[in-house]
C-alpha cells in the first residue's frame, strides 16, 4: 500500500480526545490533525515524537491532515487503524499469505446475520467452511449439499511493543474483540475452521502475544479459544515513508 501523496514531517505536541493530535510542522506551523486510532497508543503518543502526516485534497474536510506514522526508537510505526484492511486486501490479491490461499472469491464488507458486516468474505467451492472473526449468531448458518468454504475475516490492528521484539494486543480494554472470540469458538464447535489475524504495523517485532495485564479478559479468552481450536496468526509489516506492506509471519506465544 503506497501513500497517494508524500507524507509531511512534524513533531507531536499532544494527542487527545482519542481522535485529535496537535502537531507542529518543520516550518513552525501548528495544526490539529485527525488521529485515526481509538486505542491508547501506548508509547506512541509522547510529546516530542517525530510524526508523519498525510494531507487530504478534499477542501470540505474539517481536518485536512491525518496522523499516519510515528518514529519510535529509530523505527516507523503505523497508527492508522484503517490501513490493515487495505494491507490485507493487497496481500490477498497477491496471494502471499499461505494461510489464506486457495480462495477464488474475496469480498469486503459483506452483510451477514443481524446488522453485521465482516471485513472480508473468502470463498472456495467444494471445501469445508472456514470462518474468521464471525460477528453473527452461528445458529443462523445453513449448509448445502455442495459445501462452499467461507472464511470470514475481521482484521485486527496491532502496534504495541513494550518489551523489545514483542508485539502485544490490545493496548487497552477490548471488549468487542473478546466477544469475537466467543463467536469464533462457536464456529469451531459447529465443525468449521476459525482464525484470528493480527496485522502488526511495525517491523521490529519477532513474536506476538495477547496483552494480559492491560486486558486480562481478552488474554484469557484467547487462550480458551485456541484450546477449542481457533487458530491465531500474526504478520509484521514493512513501514516506510512512502508506504506499508505486510512482509512476514511471526510466531504467537
N, C-alpha and C positions, 0 to 999 in steps of 0.2 A: 504494500500500500504506500504510494507516494503522496506526499502533501502537494496539493494543486498549485500552491504558490510558496515562495521561500518564507521560512519562519523568521520571526523578528526576535532578537535577543533583548532580554531585560533582567531586572532584579526584583525578586518578590519583596513587597513591603509587608503584606499580610493577606491571609486567606480567611474569609469569614462568611457566616450565613451559608455555609456549605458550597454555594454555587457562585460566590464572588471572590475575586482576588484583585488587590491593588498592586500595581506593578509600575516601576519606573524604567523607561527605555534608556538605551545608551546615550541618546541625545538629551536626556533630562526630562522628557515628557512623562508625566504621571497620568495613569489611566486606570479604569476599572475594567477587568476582563471577566468573561464568563468562565467559571471553573466547572467543567462537565464531569464532576465526581461527587457522589453523595456520601462517600466514606470518610473516615477520619484522616486519611492521608498522612499517617504517622511517619515522621522522618522526611516528609516531602513538602511540608508546609512551613518550614522555618524561615523567618525573615532573613533576607540577605542571599538566599539561594539564587543561582542563575537559572532563569526560566526561558522558555521559547514559546512564542505566541504565533497563532495564525490570525490573519485578518480577512474578514468576510467582505466580498464585493457588494453585498446587499445593503443598499443605503437605508433600508427600513429596519434593519436590526438595531435593537436598543443598545446592545453591546457589540461593537464591531470586532473586538478581539476575543480570542479563545485561548485559554491556557492549554498547551499541548504536552510539553516536555519539561522535566526538572533535571538539572545537573546535580548529582549527588556523588561525592567521593570520586569524581572524575568520570562518572558514567551517566548516560542518559536514561531516564525512566519515563515511560509514557503514562500519563494520568487520565487521559480522555477515555472514559468508560464506553464511549460509543464506538471506539476503534476495534475492539476484539471481534465483534460480529463481522466487520469488514475484512479483518485479517483471516478469519476462518473461511469466509466466502471465497477469498482468493486462494487459500490453501486447498479447499475442496475442488475448485476449478482446475487447479494444477495437479490434483491427485497426489499430494505429497504427504498426507497424514495416513500412515499404514492402517491405523485402526478404523479409518473412515473411508477406505477404498471399496470399490465394488458396487457402489450405488449408482444407478442410472438416472436418478432424478434428485435434484437439490432444489427445494423450495424454501422461501423465507417468510416469516411472519404468517404462518398458516393458522387459521382459526381451528379450534379444537375444543370439544367439551362445552362447558358453560362459561362464556366470557373469558376464554383462554386463547392465547396465541403462543406459539413456540418460535424461537429464533430461526430454526431450520427444521425441515422435514426431509429426510433422506429415504429414498425408496428403491427397492430392487425386487424383481419378480422371482417367485419360487424359492425364497429363503425365509426362515422363521423370523418373526418380528423382533426388532431391537429398538428399545426406547431409551432416550437420553434426555433427562430433565423434563419429564412429563408434568404438566400442571393440572391435569383433569382427573376426574374420578375414573379409575380403571374399570369400574363396573359398567361403564358406558361402552366398552370395547366389544367389537364383534369380529370374528374370524370367518373367512370364507374357505372354500374347499381348495382354492388355488392361492395359497398364502403369499402376501407381499411383505417383505421385510421393511418395516418402517422404523426409522431411527429418529427420535425427537431430541433435538439438541438445544439446550439452553446454555449459552456461553457465559462463563464466569471470569470476570476480570481480576487479576492479581498483580499487586506491585509492592507489597510489603516485604522488606528484608530488615530484620533487626540483628540477626546473627549472620555473620559473613557466610555467603553461599546458600542460605536457607530462605526460600520463598515461603510466605505464610498467607493463609486466607482463613477468615476475613480479618479486616483491620478494625472492626467494631462489631457490635451485635448484629447478626444477620438472620433474623427470624424467618424471613422468606426463604432463604437458602436451606434452612433446616426443614421447612415444610416440603421443599422439593425432594429432599432425601426420602421422606416418607412415601412420596408418590413413586419414586424410583424403586423402592423396596416392593411396593405393590406390583409393579411391572414384573420384577423378578419372580415373585411368588405366583404370578399368573402364567409363568413359563417363558417369559421373554427375556431378552438381554437388556441391561441398562448400564449407563455410563454417565459420569460427570466429568466435564472438560474444563480445565483451568488454563487460561491464556495469561502468561506472565510477561508483562510489558517491560522487561529488563533482561539483560543477558549476562548478569554476574551471579546467577544462582545455579547451583548444581543439584539441589534437592528441593522437594516441596513437602509441606506438612500443614495440617489444619492447626489453627492458632487456638490452643486450648486455654490460655489464660485470658484472652480478650473475648472469646465466645466459647465457653466450655460446653454449652449445649450443642453447638454445631460440631465441635470436635468429637463429642460422644456419639452424636447421630451419624457422623461419617464412619466411625469405627463399626457401628451397628449395621450400617448399610453395606459396608464391604463384607461383613460376616455373612450377610444374607446372599451376597453375590453381585452387588453393584460394583462396577469397575470404575476406577479413577485414573485419569491421565492428566499430565501437565506438560505444557510446551513453553519454552523460553523464546523470547523474540530478540532479533537484532534491531536495536533502536538507534536511528540516525537522524541527523538534522533534516534530511530530505525524505525520510520515510521509515516505515516499520514493517518487519516481516517475521512471521513465525519460522524458526530455524531449527530447533532441536528439542527432542523429548528429554525430560529429566525425571528421575525416579521419585516416587511418592513414598514417604516414610511415616 
